[in-house]
Amino acid sequence: MIRYRCDKCGKDLGPGSDHFVVRIEAFAAASPLEITAEDVEKDHQAEIRQLVEQLSHTPLDEVEDQVFRAFRFDLCGPCHREYLRNPLPPA
Ligand SMILES: [Zn+2]
């Protein structure tokens, strides 16, 4: 049997208790694509080689974080209410 605990306060989320799931996804937003004559004439192979070279020196975790990251949190009732009041606290 899977036992859940609140990821914020540690309370046991056993049967009969309030249990909420918060899922967060973070990914790079796509911007509108504008293709210019300069883009068409550019040496794309050199650009791809440079990108591959840069990626070969970047830790895999960092590369993945730049593309997509997902989180899942289990929360008890009070922590869920607190989260909804302020889901993105100021830095
Ligand atoms: Zn809690």
PDB file of the backbone (N, CA, C, O) and the ligand in Angstrom, with CONECT records:
HET     ZN  A 101       1
ATOM      1  N   MET A   1       0.841  -1.189   0.000  1.00  0.00           N
ATOM      2  CA  MET A   1       0.000   0.000   0.000  1.00  0.00           C
ATOM      3  C   MET A   1       0.884   1.251   0.000  1.00  0.00           C
ATOM      4  O   MET A   1       1.836   1.366   0.772  1.00  0.00           O
ATOM      5  N   ILE A   2       0.540   2.168  -0.881  1.00  0.00           N
ATOM      6  CA  ILE A   2       1.300   3.411  -0.966  1.00  0.00           C
ATOM      7  C   ILE A   2       0.839   4.366   0.125  1.00  0.00           C
ATOM      8  O   ILE A   2      -0.358   4.594   0.300  1.00  0.00           O
ATOM      9  N   ARG A   3       1.793   4.918   0.852  1.00  0.00           N
ATOM     10  CA  ARG A   3       1.462   5.906   1.880  1.00  0.00           C
ATOM     11  C   ARG A   3       1.978   7.251   1.416  1.00  0.00           C
ATOM     12  O   ARG A   3       3.110   7.378   0.949  1.00  0.00           O
ATOM     13  N   TYR A   4       1.131   8.244   1.554  1.00  0.00           N
ATOM     14  CA  TYR A   4       1.518   9.594   1.146  1.00  0.00           C
ATOM     15  C   TYR A   4       1.688  10.469   2.368  1.00  0.00           C
ATOM     16  O   TYR A   4       0.999  10.309   3.375  1.00  0.00           O
ATOM     17  N   ARG A   5       2.611  11.387   2.256  1.00  0.00           N
ATOM     18  CA  ARG A   5       2.813  12.428   3.259  1.00  0.00           C
ATOM     19  C   ARG A   5       2.733  13.767   2.558  1.00  0.00           C
ATOM     20  O   ARG A   5       3.082  13.879   1.383  1.00  0.00           O
ATOM     21  N   CYS A   6       2.273  14.788   3.277  1.00  0.00           N
ATOM     22  CA  CYS A   6       2.226  16.130   2.712  1.00  0.00           C
ATOM     23  C   CYS A   6       3.668  16.574   2.436  1.00  0.00           C
ATOM     24  O   CYS A   6       4.529  16.505   3.313  1.00  0.00           O
ATOM     25  N   ASP A   7       3.912  17.028   1.210  1.00  0.00           N
ATOM     26  CA  ASP A   7       5.266  17.457   0.845  1.00  0.00           C
ATOM     27  C   ASP A   7       5.664  18.767   1.500  1.00  0.00           C
ATOM     28  O   ASP A   7       6.834  19.149   1.461  1.00  0.00           O
ATOM     29  N   LYS A   8       4.688  19.472   2.111  1.00  0.00           N
ATOM     30  CA  LYS A   8       5.029  20.745   2.753  1.00  0.00           C
ATOM     31  C   LYS A   8       5.221  20.581   4.261  1.00  0.00           C
ATOM     32  O   LYS A   8       6.225  21.032   4.813  1.00  0.00           O
ATOM     33  N   CYS A   9       4.245  19.926   4.937  1.00  0.00           N
ATOM     34  CA  CYS A   9       4.330  19.862   6.402  1.00  0.00           C
ATOM     35  C   CYS A   9       4.643  18.459   6.931  1.00  0.00           C
ATOM     36  O   CYS A   9       4.932  18.298   8.117  1.00  0.00           O
ATOM     37  N   GLY A  10       4.588  17.440   6.058  1.00  0.00           N
ATOM     38  CA  GLY A  10       4.927  16.085   6.486  1.00  0.00           C
ATOM     39  C   GLY A  10       3.779  15.292   7.079  1.00  0.00           C
ATOM     40  O   GLY A  10       3.977  14.150   7.492  1.00  0.00           O
ATOM     41  N   LYS A  11       2.566  15.873   7.134  1.00  0.00           N
ATOM     42  CA  LYS A  11       1.408  15.178   7.717  1.00  0.00           C
ATOM     43  C   LYS A  11       1.087  13.919   6.916  1.00  0.00           C
ATOM     44  O   LYS A  11       1.180  13.921   5.688  1.00  0.00           O
ATOM     45  N   ASP A  12       0.710  12.847   7.606  1.00  0.00           N
ATOM     46  CA  ASP A  12       0.319  11.599   6.966  1.00  0.00           C
ATOM     47  C   ASP A  12      -0.989  11.815   6.208  1.00  0.00           C
ATOM     48  O   ASP A  12      -1.957  12.323   6.773  1.00  0.00           O
ATOM     49  N   LEU A  13      -1.020  11.433   4.940  1.00  0.00           N
ATOM     50  CA  LEU A  13      -2.211  11.608   4.115  1.00  0.00           C
ATOM     51  C   LEU A  13      -2.902  10.255   3.940  1.00  0.00           C
ATOM     52  O   LEU A  13      -3.077   9.778   2.818  1.00  0.00           O
ATOM     53  N   GLY A  14      -3.281   9.658   5.034  1.00  0.00           N
ATOM     54  CA  GLY A  14      -3.918   8.350   5.024  1.00  0.00           C
ATOM     55  C   GLY A  14      -5.363   8.431   4.569  1.00  0.00           C
ATOM     56  O   GLY A  14      -5.869   9.514   4.273  1.00  0.00           O
ATOM     57  N   PRO A  15      -6.043   7.257   4.511  1.00  0.00           N
ATOM     58  CA  PRO A  15      -7.436   7.216   4.075  1.00  0.00           C
ATOM     59  C   PRO A  15      -8.305   8.153   4.935  1.00  0.00           C
ATOM     60  O   PRO A  15      -8.156   8.220   6.155  1.00  0.00           O
ATOM     61  N   GLY A  16      -9.201   8.863   4.270  1.00  0.00           N
ATOM     62  CA  GLY A  16     -10.109   9.753   4.982  1.00  0.00           C
ATOM     63  C   GLY A  16      -9.561  11.152   5.201  1.00  0.00           C
ATOM     64  O   GLY A  16     -10.297  12.041   5.630  1.00  0.00           O
ATOM     65  N   SER A  17      -8.290  11.362   4.916  1.00  0.00           N
ATOM     66  CA  SER A  17      -7.744  12.711   5.101  1.00  0.00           C
ATOM     67  C   SER A  17      -7.799  13.473   3.777  1.00  0.00           C
ATOM     68  O   SER A  17      -7.831  12.878   2.700  1.00  0.00           O
ATOM     69  N   ASP A  18      -7.810  14.798   3.882  1.00  0.00           N
ATOM     70  CA  ASP A  18      -7.762  15.616   2.671  1.00  0.00           C
ATOM     71  C   ASP A  18      -6.414  15.411   1.999  1.00  0.00           C
ATOM     72  O   ASP A  18      -5.368  15.479   2.643  1.00  0.00           O
ATOM     73  N   HIS A  19      -6.453  15.159   0.697  1.00  0.00           N
ATOM     74  CA  HIS A  19      -5.219  14.911  -0.066  1.00  0.00           C
ATOM     75  C   HIS A  19      -5.373  15.588  -1.421  1.00  0.00           C
ATOM     76  O   HIS A  19      -6.292  15.280  -2.180  1.00  0.00           O
ATOM     77  N   PHE A  20      -4.473  16.505  -1.714  1.00  0.00           N
ATOM     78  CA  PHE A  20      -4.512  17.223  -2.988  1.00  0.00           C
ATOM     79  C   PHE A  20      -3.186  17.007  -3.711  1.00  0.00           C
ATOM     80  O   PHE A  20      -2.135  16.851  -3.089  1.00  0.00           O
ATOM     81  N   VAL A  21      -3.264  17.002  -5.030  1.00  0.00           N
ATOM     82  CA  VAL A  21      -2.069  16.859  -5.856  1.00  0.00           C
ATOM     83  C   VAL A  21      -1.874  18.151  -6.641  1.00  0.00           C
ATOM     84  O   VAL A  21      -2.802  18.644  -7.282  1.00  0.00           O
ATOM     85  N   VAL A  22      -0.663  18.694  -6.584  1.00  0.00           N
ATOM     86  CA  VAL A  22      -0.311  19.874  -7.373  1.00  0.00           C
ATOM     87  C   VAL A  22       0.741  19.437  -8.381  1.00  0.00           C
ATOM     88  O   VAL A  22       1.781  18.887  -8.017  1.00  0.00           O
ATOM     89  N   ARG A  23       0.454  19.692  -9.656  1.00  0.00           N
ATOM     90  CA  ARG A  23       1.414  19.378 -10.719  1.00  0.00           C
ATOM     91  C   ARG A  23       1.852  20.681 -11.375  1.00  0.00           C
ATOM     92  O   ARG A  23       1.028  21.535 -11.701  1.00  0.00           O
ATOM     93  N   ILE A  24       3.145  20.817 -11.561  1.00  0.00           N
ATOM     94  CA  ILE A  24       3.707  22.020 -12.177  1.00  0.00           C
ATOM     95  C   ILE A  24       4.596  21.586 -13.331  1.00  0.00           C
ATOM     96  O   ILE A  24       5.412  20.674 -13.200  1.00  0.00           O
ATOM     97  N   GLU A  25       4.423  22.252 -14.458  1.00  0.00           N
ATOM     98  CA  GLU A  25       5.277  21.995 -15.621  1.00  0.00           C
ATOM     99  C   GLU A  25       5.967  23.292 -16.001  1.00  0.00           C
ATOM    100  O   GLU A  25       5.333  24.346 -16.049  1.00  0.00           O
ATOM    101  N   ALA A  26       7.251  23.222 -16.269  1.00  0.00           N
ATOM    102  CA  ALA A  26       8.015  24.396 -16.705  1.00  0.00           C
ATOM    103  C   ALA A  26       8.710  24.043 -18.015  1.00  0.00           C
ATOM    104  O   ALA A  26       9.474  23.081 -18.094  1.00  0.00           O
ATOM    105  N   PHE A  27       8.425  24.846 -19.043  1.00  0.00           N
ATOM    106  CA  PHE A  27       9.052  24.581 -20.338  1.00  0.00           C
ATOM    107  C   PHE A  27       9.229  25.882 -21.093  1.00  0.00           C
ATOM    108  O   PHE A  27       8.554  26.875 -20.823  1.00  0.00           O
ATOM    109  N   ALA A  28      10.148  25.859 -22.044  1.00  0.00           N
ATOM    110  CA  ALA A  28      10.436  27.058 -22.826  1.00  0.00           C
ATOM    111  C   ALA A  28       9.237  27.388 -23.702  1.00  0.00           C
ATOM    112  O   ALA A  28       8.715  26.526 -24.409  1.00  0.00           O
ATOM    113  N   ALA A  29       8.805  28.651 -23.650  1.00  0.00           N
ATOM    114  CA  ALA A  29       7.683  29.083 -24.476  1.00  0.00           C
ATOM    115  C   ALA A  29       8.161  29.322 -25.899  1.00  0.00           C
ATOM    116  O   ALA A  29       9.229  29.890 -26.123  1.00  0.00           O
ATOM    117  N   ALA A  30       7.356  28.881 -26.857  1.00  0.00           N
ATOM    118  CA  ALA A  30       7.705  29.090 -28.264  1.00  0.00           C
ATOM    119  C   ALA A  30       7.285  30.495 -28.674  1.00  0.00           C
ATOM    120  O   ALA A  30       6.164  30.922 -28.398  1.00  0.00           O
ATOM    121  N   SER A  31       8.181  31.200 -29.325  1.00  0.00           N
ATOM    122  CA  SER A  31       7.838  32.529 -29.821  1.00  0.00           C
ATOM    123  C   SER A  31       7.505  32.420 -31.311  1.00  0.00           C
ATOM    124  O   SER A  31       7.921  31.463 -31.963  1.00  0.00           O
ATOM    125  N   PRO A  32       6.761  33.388 -31.858  1.00  0.00           N
ATOM    126  CA  PRO A  32       6.422  33.326 -33.290  1.00  0.00           C
ATOM    127  C   PRO A  32       7.690  33.269 -34.135  1.00  0.00           C
ATOM    128  O   PRO A  32       8.667  33.964 -33.856  1.00  0.00           O
ATOM    129  N   LEU A  33       7.661  32.442 -35.161  1.00  0.00           N
ATOM    130  CA  LEU A  33       8.824  32.236 -36.022  1.00  0.00           C
ATOM    131  C   LEU A  33       8.847  33.283 -37.131  1.00  0.00           C
ATOM    132  O   LEU A  33       7.882  33.427 -37.881  1.00  0.00           O
ATOM    133  N   GLU A  34       9.953  34.005 -37.227  1.00  0.00           N
ATOM    134  CA  GLU A  34      10.139  34.967 -38.321  1.00  0.00           C
ATOM    135  C   GLU A  34      11.363  34.542 -39.109  1.00  0.00           C
ATOM    136  O   GLU A  34      12.467  34.492 -38.567  1.00  0.00           O
ATOM    137  N   ILE A  35      11.176  34.238 -40.374  1.00  0.00           N
ATOM    138  CA  ILE A  35      12.284  33.802 -41.221  1.00  0.00           C
ATOM    139  C   ILE A  35      12.650  34.943 -42.165  1.00  0.00           C
ATOM    140  O   ILE A  35      11.815  35.452 -42.911  1.00  0.00           O
ATOM    141  N   THR A  36      13.924  35.327 -42.109  1.00  0.00           N
ATOM    142  CA  THR A  36      14.404  36.411 -42.976  1.00  0.00           C
ATOM    143  C   THR A  36      15.293  35.832 -44.066  1.00  0.00           C
ATOM    144  O   THR A  36      15.667  34.660 -44.017  1.00  0.00           O
ATOM    145  N   ALA A  37      15.630  36.659 -45.048  1.00  0.00           N
ATOM    146  CA  ALA A  37      16.540  36.233 -46.122  1.00  0.00           C
ATOM    147  C   ALA A  37      17.887  35.835 -45.521  1.00  0.00           C
ATOM    148  O   ALA A  37      18.534  34.900 -45.993  1.00  0.00           O
ATOM    149  N   GLU A  38      18.300  36.549 -44.482  1.00  0.00           N
ATOM    150  CA  GLU A  38      19.570  36.238 -43.809  1.00  0.00           C
ATOM    151  C   GLU A  38      19.520  34.827 -43.214  1.00  0.00           C
ATOM    152  O   GLU A  38      20.513  34.102 -43.269  1.00  0.00           O
ATOM    153  N   ASP A  39      18.376  34.432 -42.646  1.00  0.00           N
ATOM    154  CA  ASP A  39      18.236  33.092 -42.077  1.00  0.00           C
ATOM    155  C   ASP A  39      18.394  32.026 -43.156  1.00  0.00           C
ATOM    156  O   ASP A  39      19.011  30.985 -42.929  1.00  0.00           O
ATOM    157  N   VAL A  40      17.833  32.295 -44.329  1.00  0.00           N
ATOM    158  CA  VAL A  40      17.872  31.316 -45.420  1.00  0.00           C
ATOM    159  C   VAL A  40      19.297  31.145 -45.939  1.00  0.00           C
ATOM    160  O   VAL A  40      19.697  30.040 -46.306  1.00  0.00           O
ATOM    161  N   GLU A  41      20.065  32.238 -45.970  1.00  0.00           N
ATOM    162  CA  GLU A  41      21.415  32.196 -46.541  1.00  0.00           C
ATOM    163  C   GLU A  41      22.475  31.746 -45.535  1.00  0.00           C
ATOM    164  O   GLU A  41      23.616  31.478 -45.911  1.00  0.00           O
ATOM    165  N   LYS A  42      22.100  31.663 -44.272  1.00  0.00           N
ATOM    166  CA  LYS A  42      23.048  31.328 -43.210  1.00  0.00           C
ATOM    167  C   LYS A  42      23.610  29.912 -43.371  1.00  0.00           C
ATOM    168  O   LYS A  42      22.957  29.038 -43.941  1.00  0.00           O
ATOM    169  N   ASP A  43      24.836  29.693 -42.860  1.00  0.00           N
ATOM    170  CA  ASP A  43      25.454  28.358 -42.868  1.00  0.00           C
ATOM    171  C   ASP A  43      24.904  27.569 -41.676  1.00  0.00           C
ATOM    172  O   ASP A  43      25.428  27.663 -40.566  1.00  0.00           O
ATOM    173  N   HIS A  44      23.847  26.795 -41.916  1.00  0.00           N
ATOM    174  CA  HIS A  44      23.186  26.079 -40.827  1.00  0.00           C
ATOM    175  C   HIS A  44      24.039  24.943 -40.272  1.00  0.00           C
ATOM    176  O   HIS A  44      23.975  24.635 -39.081  1.00  0.00           O
ATOM    177  N   GLN A  45      24.834  24.325 -41.133  1.00  0.00           N
ATOM    178  CA  GLN A  45      25.663  23.209 -40.650  1.00  0.00           C
ATOM    179  C   GLN A  45      26.678  23.707 -39.628  1.00  0.00           C
ATOM    180  O   GLN A  45      26.930  23.034 -38.629  1.00  0.00           O
ATOM    181  N   ALA A  46      27.265  24.880 -39.869  1.00  0.00           N
ATOM    182  CA  ALA A  46      28.220  25.432 -38.906  1.00  0.00           C
ATOM    183  C   ALA A  46      27.518  25.747 -37.585  1.00  0.00           C
ATOM    184  O   ALA A  46      28.065  25.520 -36.506  1.00  0.00           O
ATOM    185  N   GLU A  47      26.297  26.276 -37.692  1.00  0.00           N
ATOM    186  CA  GLU A  47      25.534  26.609 -36.488  1.00  0.00           C
ATOM    187  C   GLU A  47      25.186  25.348 -35.690  1.00  0.00           C
ATOM    188  O   GLU A  47      25.257  25.341 -34.461  1.00  0.00           O
ATOM    189  N   ILE A  48      24.808  24.283 -36.406  1.00  0.00           N
ATOM    190  CA  ILE A  48      24.473  23.014 -35.742  1.00  0.00           C
ATOM    191  C   ILE A  48      25.724  22.432 -35.079  1.00  0.00           C
ATOM    192  O   ILE A  48      25.666  21.950 -33.948  1.00  0.00           O
ATOM    193  N   ARG A  49      26.863  22.481 -35.793  1.00  0.00           N
ATOM    194  CA  ARG A  49      28.120  21.971 -35.193  1.00  0.00           C
ATOM    195  C   ARG A  49      28.448  22.728 -33.906  1.00  0.00           C
ATOM    196  O   ARG A  49      28.848  22.133 -32.906  1.00  0.00           O
ATOM    197  N   GLN A  50      28.269  24.068 -33.950  1.00  0.00           N
ATOM    198  CA  GLN A  50      28.561  24.890 -32.769  1.00  0.00           C
ATOM    199  C   GLN A  50      27.617  24.523 -31.616  1.00  0.00           C
ATOM    200  O   GLN A  50      28.037  24.448 -30.462  1.00  0.00           O
ATOM    201  N   LEU A  51      26.340  24.297 -31.942  1.00  0.00           N
ATOM    202  CA  LEU A  51      25.363  23.936 -30.919  1.00  0.00           C
ATOM    203  C   LEU A  51      25.693  22.581 -30.298  1.00  0.00           C
ATOM    204  O   LEU A  51      25.622  22.418 -29.080  1.00  0.00           O
ATOM    205  N   VAL A  52      26.055  21.607 -31.141  1.00  0.00           N
ATOM    206  CA  VAL A  52      26.422  20.276 -30.643  1.00  0.00           C
ATOM    207  C   VAL A  52      27.662  20.379 -29.753  1.00  0.00           C
ATOM    208  O   VAL A  52      27.749  19.716 -28.720  1.00  0.00           O
ATOM    209  N   GLU A  53      28.615  21.213 -30.162  1.00  0.00           N
ATOM    210  CA  GLU A  53      29.831  21.410 -29.369  1.00  0.00           C
ATOM    211  C   GLU A  53      29.481  21.999 -27.990  1.00  0.00           C
ATOM    212  O   GLU A  53      29.995  21.550 -26.965  1.00  0.00           O
ATOM    213  N   GLN A  54      28.605  23.001 -27.985  1.00  0.00           N
ATOM    214  CA  GLN A  54      28.182  23.611 -26.706  1.00  0.00           C
ATOM    215  C   GLN A  54      27.480  22.582 -25.821  1.00  0.00           C
ATOM    216  O   GLN A  54      27.738  22.503 -24.620  1.00  0.00           O
ATOM    217  N   LEU A  55      26.586  21.791 -26.432  1.00  0.00           N
ATOM    218  CA  LEU A  55      25.829  20.802 -25.655  1.00  0.00           C
ATOM    219  C   LEU A  55      26.731  19.720 -25.081  1.00  0.00           C
ATOM    220  O   LEU A  55      26.460  19.194 -24.001  1.00  0.00           O
ATOM    221  N   SER A  56      27.813  19.381 -25.802  1.00  0.00           N
ATOM    222  CA  SER A  56      28.701  18.322 -25.318  1.00  0.00           C
ATOM    223  C   SER A  56      29.424  18.735 -24.033  1.00  0.00           C
ATOM    224  O   SER A  56      29.927  17.882 -23.302  1.00  0.00           O
ATOM    225  N   HIS A  57      29.476  20.047 -23.758  1.00  0.00           N
ATOM    226  CA  HIS A  57      30.117  20.531 -22.529  1.00  0.00           C
ATOM    227  C   HIS A  57      29.108  20.917 -21.451  1.00  0.00           C
ATOM    228  O   HIS A  57      29.491  21.420 -20.395  1.00  0.00           O
ATOM    229  N   THR A  58      27.826  20.686 -21.708  1.00  0.00           N
ATOM    230  CA  THR A  58      26.786  21.059 -20.752  1.00  0.00           C
ATOM    231  C   THR A  58      26.263  19.797 -20.061  1.00  0.00           C
ATOM    232  O   THR A  58      25.935  18.822 -20.737  1.00  0.00           O
ATOM    233  N   PRO A  59      26.178  19.800 -18.716  1.00  0.00           N
ATOM    234  CA  PRO A  59      25.639  18.627 -18.016  1.00  0.00           C
ATOM    235  C   PRO A  59      24.228  18.292 -18.511  1.00  0.00           C
ATOM    236  O   PRO A  59      23.427  19.189 -18.772  1.00  0.00           O
ATOM    237  N   LEU A  60      23.931  16.994 -18.637  1.00  0.00           N
ATOM    238  CA  LEU A  60      22.643  16.544 -19.168  1.00  0.00           C
ATOM    239  C   LEU A  60      21.474  17.112 -18.369  1.00  0.00           C
ATOM    240  O   LEU A  60      20.462  17.502 -18.952  1.00  0.00           O
ATOM    241  N   ASP A  61      21.599  17.165 -17.038  1.00  0.00           N
ATOM    242  CA  ASP A  61      20.518  17.712 -16.204  1.00  0.00           C
ATOM    243  C   ASP A  61      20.197  19.149 -16.594  1.00  0.00           C
ATOM    244  O   ASP A  61      19.034  19.551 -16.636  1.00  0.00           O
ATOM    245  N   GLU A  62      21.253  19.921 -16.880  1.00  0.00           N
ATOM    246  CA  GLU A  62      21.056  21.325 -17.236  1.00  0.00           C
ATOM    247  C   GLU A  62      20.357  21.447 -18.594  1.00  0.00           C
ATOM    248  O   GLU A  62      19.505  22.315 -18.790  1.00  0.00           O
ATOM    249  N   VAL A  63      20.729  20.570 -19.521  1.00  0.00           N
ATOM    250  CA  VAL A  63      20.085  20.579 -20.840  1.00  0.00           C
ATOM    251  C   VAL A  63      18.602  20.247 -20.687  1.00  0.00           C
ATOM    252  O   VAL A  63      17.751  20.915 -21.274  1.00  0.00           O
ATOM    253  N   GLU A  64      18.291  19.212 -19.897  1.00  0.00           N
ATOM    254  CA  GLU A  64      16.893  18.827 -19.692  1.00  0.00           C
ATOM    255  C   GLU A  64      16.103  19.944 -19.032  1.00  0.00           C
ATOM    256  O   GLU A  64      14.959  20.199 -19.408  1.00  0.00           O
ATOM    257  N   ASP A  65      16.711  20.627 -18.033  1.00  0.00           N
ATOM    258  CA  ASP A  65      16.020  21.707 -17.334  1.00  0.00           C
ATOM    259  C   ASP A  65      15.657  22.840 -18.281  1.00  0.00           C
ATOM    260  O   ASP A  65      14.656  23.525 -18.072  1.00  0.00           O
ATOM    261  N   GLN A  66      16.466  23.048 -19.330  1.00  0.00           N
ATOM    262  CA  GLN A  66      16.191  24.128 -20.281  1.00  0.00           C
ATOM    263  C   GLN A  66      15.026  23.780 -21.207  1.00  0.00           C
ATOM    264  O   GLN A  66      14.435  24.664 -21.826  1.00  0.00           O
ATOM    265  N   VAL A  67      14.702  22.498 -21.299  1.00  0.00           N
ATOM    266  CA  VAL A  67      13.661  22.067 -22.230  1.00  0.00           C
ATOM    267  C   VAL A  67      12.339  21.827 -21.512  1.00  0.00           C
ATOM    268  O   VAL A  67      11.317  22.400 -21.891  1.00  0.00           O
ATOM    269  N   PHE A  68      12.347  20.984 -20.475  1.00  0.00           N
ATOM    270  CA  PHE A  68      11.102  20.619 -19.805  1.00  0.00           C
ATOM    271  C   PHE A  68      11.401  20.123 -18.402  1.00  0.00           C
ATOM    272  O   PHE A  68      12.364  19.390 -18.178  1.00  0.00           O
ATOM    273  N   ARG A  69      10.570  20.531 -17.467  1.00  0.00           N
ATOM    274  CA  ARG A  69      10.714  20.049 -16.096  1.00  0.00           C
ATOM    275  C   ARG A  69       9.318  19.939 -15.501  1.00  0.00           C
ATOM    276  O   ARG A  69       8.510  20.857 -15.644  1.00  0.00           O
ATOM    277  N   ALA A  70       9.028  18.834 -14.839  1.00  0.00           N
ATOM    278  CA  ALA A  70       7.720  18.623 -14.224  1.00  0.00           C
ATOM    279  C   ALA A  70       7.889  18.294 -12.750  1.00  0.00           C
ATOM    280  O   ALA A  70       8.839  17.620 -12.352  1.00  0.00           O
ATOM    281  N   PHE A  71       6.946  18.785 -11.944  1.00  0.00           N
ATOM    282  CA  PHE A  71       6.963  18.531 -10.511  1.00  0.00           C
ATOM    283  C   PHE A  71       5.593  18.007 -10.098  1.00  0.00           C
ATOM    284  O   PHE A  71       4.586  18.339 -10.724  1.00  0.00           O
ATOM    285  N   ARG A  72       5.550  17.190  -9.045  1.00  0.00           N
ATOM    286  CA  ARG A  72       4.296  16.729  -8.469  1.00  0.00           C
ATOM    287  C   ARG A  72       4.444  16.828  -6.957  1.00  0.00           C
ATOM    288  O   ARG A  72       5.417  16.344  -6.379  1.00  0.00           O
ATOM    289  N   PHE A  73       3.465  17.462  -6.330  1.00  0.00           N
ATOM    290  CA  PHE A  73       3.469  17.601  -4.884  1.00  0.00           C
ATOM    291  C   PHE A  73       2.156  17.080  -4.318  1.00  0.00           C
ATOM    292  O   PHE A  73       1.088  17.359  -4.861  1.00  0.00           O
ATOM    293  N   ASP A  74       2.236  16.319  -3.223  1.00  0.00           N
ATOM    294  CA  ASP A  74       1.057  15.883  -2.480  1.00  0.00           C
ATOM    295  C   ASP A  74       0.924  16.815  -1.288  1.00  0.00           C
ATOM    296  O   ASP A  74       1.874  17.019  -0.532  1.00  0.00           O
ATOM    297  N   LEU A  75      -0.271  17.379  -1.131  1.00  0.00           N
ATOM    298  CA  LEU A  75      -0.481  18.351  -0.058  1.00  0.00           C
ATOM    299  C   LEU A  75      -1.697  17.980   0.784  1.00  0.00           C
ATOM    300  O   LEU A  75      -2.672  17.434   0.266  1.00  0.00           O
ATOM    301  N   CYS A  76      -1.640  18.278   2.092  1.00  0.00           N
ATOM    302  CA  CYS A  76      -2.798  18.124   2.975  1.00  0.00           C
ATOM    303  C   CYS A  76      -3.728  19.327   2.738  1.00  0.00           C
ATOM    304  O   CYS A  76      -3.356  20.266   2.035  1.00  0.00           O
ATOM    305  N   GLY A  77      -4.923  19.298   3.317  1.00  0.00           N
ATOM    306  CA  GLY A  77      -5.904  20.368   3.115  1.00  0.00           C
ATOM    307  C   GLY A  77      -5.373  21.755   3.460  1.00  0.00           C
ATOM    308  O   GLY A  77      -5.424  22.646   2.612  1.00  0.00           O
ATOM    309  N   PRO A  78      -4.858  21.972   4.689  1.00  0.00           N
ATOM    310  CA  PRO A  78      -4.369  23.311   5.039  1.00  0.00           C
ATOM    311  C   PRO A  78      -3.229  23.788   4.129  1.00  0.00           C
ATOM    312  O   PRO A  78      -3.193  24.961   3.755  1.00  0.00           O
ATOM    313  N   CYS A  79      -2.307  22.904   3.773  1.00  0.00           N
ATOM    314  CA  CYS A  79      -1.193  23.316   2.905  1.00  0.00           C
ATOM    315  C   CYS A  79      -1.699  23.609   1.494  1.00  0.00           C
ATOM    316  O   CYS A  79      -1.178  24.497   0.819  1.00  0.00           O
ATOM    317  N   HIS A  80      -2.720  22.860   1.043  1.00  0.00           N
ATOM    318  CA  HIS A  80      -3.317  23.124  -0.272  1.00  0.00           C
ATOM    319  C   HIS A  80      -3.966  24.510  -0.284  1.00  0.00           C
ATOM    320  O   HIS A  80      -3.776  25.273  -1.231  1.00  0.00           O
ATOM    321  N   ARG A  81      -4.734  24.842   0.766  1.00  0.00           N
ATOM    322  CA  ARG A  81      -5.369  26.165   0.834  1.00  0.00           C
ATOM    323  C   ARG A  81      -4.308  27.264   0.851  1.00  0.00           C
ATOM    324  O   ARG A  81      -4.459  28.290   0.188  1.00  0.00           O
ATOM    325  N   GLU A  82      -3.233  27.044   1.614  1.00  0.00           N
ATOM    326  CA  GLU A  82      -2.152  28.034   1.673  1.00  0.00           C
ATOM    327  C   GLU A  82      -1.498  28.180   0.295  1.00  0.00           C
ATOM    328  O   GLU A  82      -1.172  29.289  -0.128  1.00  0.00           O
ATOM    329  N   TYR A  83      -1.309  27.055  -0.397  1.00  0.00           N
ATOM    330  CA  TYR A  83      -0.696  27.100  -1.731  1.00  0.00           C
ATOM    331  C   TYR A  83      -1.562  27.896  -2.704  1.00  0.00           C
ATOM    332  O   TYR A  83      -1.046  28.706  -3.474  1.00  0.00           O
ATOM    333  N   LEU A  84      -2.882  27.667  -2.672  1.00  0.00           N
ATOM    334  CA  LEU A  84      -3.777  28.365  -3.602  1.00  0.00           C
ATOM    335  C   LEU A  84      -3.814  29.868  -3.344  1.00  0.00           C
ATOM    336  O   LEU A  84      -4.014  30.651  -4.273  1.00  0.00           O
ATOM    337  N   ARG A  85      -3.621  30.279  -2.082  1.00  0.00           N
ATOM    338  CA  ARG A  85      -3.619  31.709  -1.760  1.00  0.00           C
ATOM    339  C   ARG A  85      -2.400  32.410  -2.366  1.00  0.00           C
ATOM    340  O   ARG A  85      -2.463  33.591  -2.710  1.00  0.00           O
ATOM    341  N   ASN A  86      -1.282  31.667  -2.495  1.00  0.00           N
ATOM    342  CA  ASN A  86      -0.064  32.292  -2.976  1.00  0.00           C
ATOM    343  C   ASN A  86       0.808  31.264  -3.699  1.00  0.00           C
ATOM    344  O   ASN A  86       1.839  30.844  -3.174  1.00  0.00           O
ATOM    345  N   PRO A  87       0.388  30.852  -4.921  1.00  0.00           N
ATOM    346  CA  PRO A  87       1.121  29.789  -5.614  1.00  0.00           C
ATOM    347  C   PRO A  87       2.509  30.202  -6.113  1.00  0.00           C
ATOM    348  O   PRO A  87       3.357  29.344  -6.358  1.00  0.00           O
ATOM    349  N   LEU A  88       2.746  31.506  -6.264  1.00  0.00           N
ATOM    350  CA  LEU A  88       4.041  31.951  -6.779  1.00  0.00           C
ATOM    351  C   LEU A  88       4.551  33.085  -5.881  1.00  0.00           C
ATOM    352  O   LEU A  88       4.452  34.259  -6.240  1.00  0.00           O
ATOM    353  N   PRO A  89       5.097  32.729  -4.715  1.00  0.00           N
ATOM    354  CA  PRO A  89       5.537  33.771  -3.775  1.00  0.00           C
ATOM    355  C   PRO A  89       6.635  34.643  -4.382  1.00  0.00           C
ATOM    356  O   PRO A  89       7.439  34.174  -5.187  1.00  0.00           O
ATOM    357  N   PRO A  90       6.657  35.924  -3.983  1.00  0.00           N
ATOM    358  CA  PRO A  90       7.695  36.798  -4.518  1.00  0.00           C
ATOM    359  C   PRO A  90       9.081  36.350  -4.064  1.00  0.00           C
ATOM    360  O   PRO A  90       9.236  35.762  -2.994  1.00  0.00           O
ATOM    361  N   ALA A  91      10.072  36.632  -4.882  1.00  0.00           N
ATOM    362  CA  ALA A  91      11.453  36.220  -4.566  1.00  0.00           C
ATOM    363  C   ALA A  91      11.994  37.044  -3.401  1.00  0.00           C
ATOM    364  O   ALA A  91      13.136  36.849  -2.985  1.00  0.00           O
TER     365      ALA A  91
HETATM  366 ZN    ZN A 101       0.573  19.868   4.857  1.00  0.00          ZN2+
END
